[in-house]
């Protein structure tokens, strides 16, 4: 059971979160099939630092961007997925 | 040995001589003392034959005094509380305890399957794979016979009468193990003020301090242990957990501890859990788990009476039991000399040391001489006489005999292996230390540290110092804020930890019989040699091919010997061969512990609507949809299920029906960018949706496939309420949140789930408007004021009420929403108003029939594979794009005109049914026997229709839109049914919507 330090709630067990996907630039809605194909189906799957999105479902429901070492599960960075200064 | 002789020593030990306990082993009565383990009590009574071995059914006794026990596995208790494969060395003796031996028939002393020993040449490793492969059809027979012979104890056949608890806990420093290093670490950490948990698997904390005869600060080590525990117990920041095994270390220092709360009590107070799983999040972990002695490998080293050297002095010093009178100690190291000296001190008639080394330190020899202990150097054990140990032959390495001595207890020591299990589970790396011939922790991580014997530091002084330093460091790193006054480390005589000369197996010249490596799994040196010859040479292959280390003891005494033998066969060093992976649990754990209180239906949350109680009281046959409880039908007295849904569906078509639709997902969306958000997440257009109107909404996934559908109501300029299907409510909410937080954080728009805040009902049927008018006399509900897809917000008795005019059934219909707490009273009022108009509550069975009649899509059609065009909804999709799924929805295979699209089916013979899931095949297709009939589509929803008087079905058919009127066969190979059907429009009823609007 991993422990993630939620930006809004503090350290919470992994069971409160849901893994969403690898973090990646989301294509604009006007982007073409190739860009969306890349975003939806292609994954880096690195051995080492992996940037990913988790949602704190059973907490604040905010989505966090976590950089995690896939070999050791060490959390290298954790921050809100939304850029700072935006709300909702 | 005769049972009349008591092996209990007249003095000493940590047992209560004035508190006897009666217990039974294999039906026979014995007496032990408070403070005994089951093993020490059996040994005190002279019981040495405890069980039969796994494969060869050889006689086995008690081999150790600790958690590593491979042999003395017993069936504890009877009936529902029976527990197989319990280690006698770890069971506290309880008054009235009933214990049975395992793996023997008919009796322990005469075991029929011990004949396996005679055939052991025919049962090498892998013999199952080689022997039982032919003829192939016989495997089922072989398997049943093998199953009968396999296993040791018996699982309980009754459900567990005990209950278990799970606790979530936190601390700054966890110390695993309460021996010298652990106690020292706990004291240092606790004195600095941080929160400390000390867990020890034994009943009494203290570890080797309780059984080694050493001094600390000038007094016996056990006195120091008692003082340390008393000090810790007096501190508010310390939690002592005896009888608590730290069995797993998981990510980010989540520690799993199995606390045995009542196992040691003859009768537990009611309400107390039998065991407790403590999930402890520790900032720092100090692993002070000690070490486990390795046996020497020689022929017949498994006979009752052979024991680890440390076990001999543990029984003598802690339990006041010397389990033999003539003791031989077979060793390759200095440490086992303690056992010889302690056995002598305990009054053994004769003690003999047999050392494989050519010479030892002169001071050791002097101590032996002083005590009158016989000794032989450069000496090996050959044959072991007797069913249990009666004599041993002492030989030179080349096989020449030195002596045969009478002996009833043979202590063996091949050195010590640090208990690195927890450290390795945490990802810590090991290195092989030649000096002690064992694997030791290599890297020190900040979060988890190994100290004392677990770190390969075998001297008492070293363990105390290391523990002290690690405890103080862990306290500092875990952020202790209280001023540090840790005090001085305890001190004791420095020891010289003597030499060890590694010995992994005995030379063939001296030891001709079976040399057991893994005693629990009956794996011998021959088996390892066989695995090597057959090329199972990596430790992981060796383990799986021979079962080395795969027993309930997980090879605690055998793994290092086994891999060292493989290393020598491979001609490589031990670290090159390496160890297998250490995995949790460290020792066996009861399954009930993981279940905790989550048993039965406890696992799944149950969601109930505001009308739940009413449904139950009024004949509602309930079913689950997602987590929701929903009524399928409301059966009248004596009414069949079938009659009920027919009556309900006809009432909606002919009069008026009322259904609970409160389970639909409801999401409130507000903000200046709410419309822009809706335009992006739905593929159809909302730009021209006026305030006070609602519209069907269709949502696609990123890949262009339909995700969900529902309605979008515009309550005010910047305020929308959308509904989702019952089962997709959570998914859609997550989808919205994800998009708003990652893709479009600039949108000024909030989304909130309000599913449970509202009770919502569907009022449907030609009389529905009259019911509404009766309910709300003050409110204009005419078609002018409330047209199809219009909405009204009003009040009833001061409560806000929303009426959305929409239809799932195809009839004139309204959905009425009110605060959930007022749901039942509004429902009752509607029934009252509708009574003269024939109002009938209907369930989801009738709801399903009604929507199929009207050709509305639902779960069977929104199956995660269909596009809007497949569903006949292609015209809704905005050509301009700009919504999720627009790009990938343009992929050629999704636009293919041949894709299966939604059609309706009716049977050619109106009396025939159509089965859901049937495959659609051509009615005139002829294929050669054995060939596959080409499939053209499948049935996604099917029902008899009471209103239409025949079966109807929705189906997906290749190029279906252009094939209306064709005949096909709907075939169900599963139920062996087939029906001739005609393709029709999916809208079976009222295609021009006159009922909807009329």
Interface residues (C-beta under 8 A of the other chain):
Chain A: X1 X2 X3 X13 X14 X18 X20 X26 X27 X29 X30 X31 X32 X33 X35 X36 X37 X39 X40 X53 X55 X57 X61 X62 X63 X72 X73 X75 X80 X81 X82 X83 X86 X87 X88
Chain B: X250 X251 X252 X253 X254 X279 X281 X427 X671 X680 X702 X703 X734 X737 X738 X740 X741 X742 X743 X745 X746 X747 X748 X749 X750 X881 X882 X883 X884 X886 X887 X888 X890 X891
